[in-house]
Amino acid sequence: MKRVLIALALLAIVGVIVWATIGGGMRGTVEDRLEEQMIARGLPQPMAECMAGRMAERLSVGQLRKLENLQAEAGEPDIPLTIAEFLERVRRVDDREVLEVVASSAAICAFASG
């Protein structure tokens, strides 16, 4: 009986991992959260949806956390007013891949939603 319970527990863990990585279970949640945050910061919904999808696919959780913790510095508005201001803030993360993904997503999604 003990072996059956252990086997079932391992099977459940493997199932969750497969669902999260292959099925996109975790990605969907991350993507939704990214989209909500971008809309809350003034991005139009179609642009936020497009960028969130690309960023969730291409960035790690650690990289997304870096972006989440990005704050305005003294004298800056809470919400960047231009793309240049936004990208300057993203540069502060000091992660080239994050900058590339965010900049390319912004460019591609601006054309797709515009």
Secondary structure, DSSP 8 states (H G I E B T S, - for coil): -HHHHHHHHHHHHHHHHHHHHTS-HHHHHHHHHHHHHHHHTT--HHHHHHHHHHHHHHS-HHHHHHHHT----TTS-SS-SSHHHHHHHHHTT--HHHHHHHHHHHHHHHHHH-
